Amino acid sequence: MKPLDESSKLISLLAQFPYSFHYNKQNIEYLKRLREWFFGNEICIEFRNREWICKEVMDFLKSENLGFVCVDEPDINGLIKKVVASTSGISYVRFHGRNKENWYKGEGSERYNYLYNMEELIEWVPSIKSLEKNARITVVSFNNHPIGRAVENAKMLANLLGK
């Protein structure tokens, strides 16, 4: 990480946790250790399990200066629905696609093989603008990568945001 730090190109570390990472005392302690291990670096936390969506967790993230990653993913029971929150100086949004049919089957890349339509991206414009007002930096990334879909959707969203 030292070369990234020295180049001033590192915005944040992204800690992405699987659905199996449950909200419990042991995992809260793990997040505290993560904060200690990477002291001085921005860290954004991406949860997949809905158990993490509560006031106590948002307050904890703020107290530890850990960013909350807003996700767009399929509407599947147990996964996080659209939650827009900023808990540090960095607001972060990740678009994974809404490929509900292939989320838990097939090859890993099929999970993210999704092309957002204009209406789906327009849904996020007010939320992203709100996040921009509440953070020093706002990061938006697309993880719907097969066959260049992330690039296409990033261009579409940038246009909608006037970027």
Buried (B, 14 or more C-beta within 10 A) or exposed (E): EEEEEEEEEBBBBBBBBEBEBEBEEEBBEBBBEBBEEEEEBBBBBBBBBBBBBEEEBBEBBBEBBBBBBBBBBBEEEEBBEEBBBBBBEBBBBBBBBBBBEBBEEEEEEBBBBBBBEEEBBEEBEEBBEBBBEEBEBBBBEBBBBBEEBBEBBBEBBEEBBEE
